[in-house]
C-alpha cells in the first residue's frame, strides 16, 4: 500500500523588529518554528525573522 503524502503548508517569515511579512515559503507540517536571519528591506539590514502561519 502507498503511504500518505505529507502536506506542505504556506508560512510567512515575519521580521521581529518591524513586524513586516517579507518572505513566504512552503514547508512540511510539524516540527519547530523557523527562526532565520534574513534581509529586511525597510531597515536595510539583516534581522531575525520568525515563522507565522496566516
C-alpha positions in Angstrom: 0.0 0.0 0.0 1.1 3.5 -0.7 1.8 5.8 2.2 0.0 9.2 2.6 1.8 12.3 1.4 2.9 14.9 3.9 1.2 18.1 3.2 3.1 21.3 2.6 1.8 24.4 4.3 2.5 28.0 3.4 4.2 30.0 6.2 5.3 33.6 6.3 8.5 34.9 7.8 7.9 38.0 9.9 10.6 40.5 10.9 10.8 40.7 14.7 11.8 44.4 14.7 9.3 45.8 12.2 6.6 43.2 12.1 6.7 43.1 8.2 5.9 39.9 6.3 8.9 39.9 4.0 9.1 36.2 2.9 6.8 33.3 2.2 7.8 29.7 1.9 6.3 26.2 1.9 7.4 23.7 4.5 6.3 20.3 5.7 3.8 20.5 8.6 5.1 19.8 12.1 8.4 20.5 13.7 9.7 23.6 15.4 9.1 27.2 14.3 11.7 28.6 12.0 13.9 31.4 13.3 16.1 32.7 10.4 18.3 35.8 9.9 17.1 37.4 6.6 17.3 40.8 4.9 14.7 43.4 5.9 14.2 46.0 3.1 12.7 48.6 5.4 15.7 48.6 7.8 18.2 47.8 5.0 20.0 45.2 7.2 19.7 41.6 8.3 17.3 40.9 11.1 15.8 37.8 12.8 12.6 36.6 11.1 10.2 34.1 12.7 7.6 31.8 11.2 4.0 32.8 11.3 1.0 31.0 9.8 -1.6 33.1 8.1 
